[in-house]
Amino acid sequence: MKEFTEDQRRHIDIIEAIITRMSENSKQMKAWCIALVSGLIGVSFTIKILWLCFIAVLAVIVFCYLDAFYLKLERCFRRLYNDVVGIGNDRQPPKKVKLYDTSIGEYEKNVTIKSACESSSIRPFYIGMLGGVILLSGLAFFIECKDDGEKIKLTNDSFSLKVEKPLDVKLKEFDSLKININKIDSLIVKIEELKRINMQIIDTVKTKSFLKKGK
């Protein structure tokens, strides 16, 4: 087993940390994709805004690209790691790497985003996500069209129901209401008249009592 100096071990540790970070970023892209797409589809079904489904499709494509980008970087740093530890890549002897050098420019020629997209950790996941979003978008569109048809049908039924003898019903209700108002007005007048008569009687009684006391 090859022996490494302290500086070489630190160099290897730095590359391992970068590989771990790229892998974690790739996992985060999948988690964010599931959360965002689920939220968009849920809101689309709740408030019936179909264009949110198209945003969900766009979100799947964007997260797929980001995931492939981080996987590409991870693969490049793995190649750098193989050269640093002396393993080599593609059955080629390891290249000489300067101490603490983390540049991956020469490895990016052999690793592309397209090849990363064909990975078994990316292609099945995002194809499944995209298929699910398209299926749910079609379902949301079907429900929206069905709801619109029911609204139009209900509007027509209510319109035909209102057309059937509308004036006759309203006039009868208006006449009965007018009669009731007239009765209330006459009752109020009678009450006011009784109050006035009652006040006159009280004033008369008070006046006679005062005159008797004066005598």
Buried (B, 14 or more C-beta within 10 A) or exposed (E): EEEBEEEBEEBBEBBEEBBEBBBEBBEBBBEBBBEBBBEBBEBBBEEEBEEBBEBBBEBBEEBBBBBBBBBBBBBBBBBBBBBBBEEEBEEEEEBEBEEEBEEBEEBBEEBEBEEBBEBEBBBEBBEEBBEBBBEBBEEBEEEBEEEEEEEEEEEEEEEEEEEEEEEEEEEEEEEEEEEEEEEEEEEEEEEEEEEEEEEEEEEEEEEEEEEEEEE
